[in-house]
Structures are given as structure tokens and as C-alpha cells.
Amino acid sequence: MINLTPAAVKAVQRFIRGSETPVAGLRLMISGGGCSGLQYGMKLEAEKADDDWELEVEGVKLLVDPMTFPMIDNVTVDFVDTLTHTGFKFDNPNASSQCSCGSSFSV
């Protein structure tokens, strides 16, 4: 299960509405990097891959590849808009440590 806060749902829906091309869903992914070793990524996808997990959360279609899913199962994605930071923040119970900005983690 992946959770999106109401603020995250609103932000994703705004990005989807603003897309110039059709959107099959929002891809959540993990890649090497960041200050903690692994970093989160997101992008609007035009097509779902054959092996993607497809979840619908509050009307938002999420696409997650099979290698990423175990690392972000039960994650909560929030959208923060403050004077010092604007963007998505991840709260991942699977992470053994994560950076203070919420954009990278380790397992």
C-alpha cells in the first residue's frame, strides 16, 4: 500500500492537468544517489510497463516497478509548500535511515 496525503493528491492532479501529453499514471521509483544512498523519483508516464504494479490512490494512478515496490511499500508521500521548501516528501517505514529533507534513504 502506498499513501498520498491530500496535499500530494492535489499537487499530482495539478501536474497531470498541466501535462501536454496523455498520462497513464505517476511513476514512483528508486535510484542510487542522494545523501543517504538511495533516492526517490517521480515522473508522469505516458504508458504502463507490462510488469508494473498499478495502484489507484485517491483517484491517482500510481505505477511502480517490481524492484521498487518492496522498498516503498507503506510509504506516505506528502507535498510540502513552505517558505524554505516546496516539493514532495516521503515518509518510508522501510528505511533504516533517511535524510532530513525526506528525498533520500537507506535500507
C-alpha positions, 0 to 999 in steps of 0.5 A, a space after each residue: 500500500 502506498 499513501 498520498 496525503 491530500 496535499 500530494 493528491 492535489 499537487 499530482 492532479 495539478 501536474 497531470 492537468 498541466 501535462 501536454 501529453 496523455 498520462 497513464 499514471 505517476 511513476 514512483 521509483 528508486 535510484 542510487 544517489 542522494 545523501 543517504 544512498 538511495 533516492 526517490 523519483 517521480 515522473 508522469 508516464 505516458 504508458 504502463 510497463 507490462 510488469 508494473 504494479 498499478 495502484 489507484 490512490 485517491 483517484 491517482 494512478 500510481 505505477 511502480 516497478 517490481 524492484 521498487 515496490 518492496 522498498 516503498 511499500 507503506 510509504 506516505 508521500 506528502 507535498 510540502 509548500 513552505 517558505 524554505 521548501 516546496 516539493 514532495 516528501 516521503 515518509 518510508 517505514 522501510 528505511 533504516 535511515 533517511 535524510 532530513 529533507 525526506 528525498 533520500 534513504 537507506 535500507 
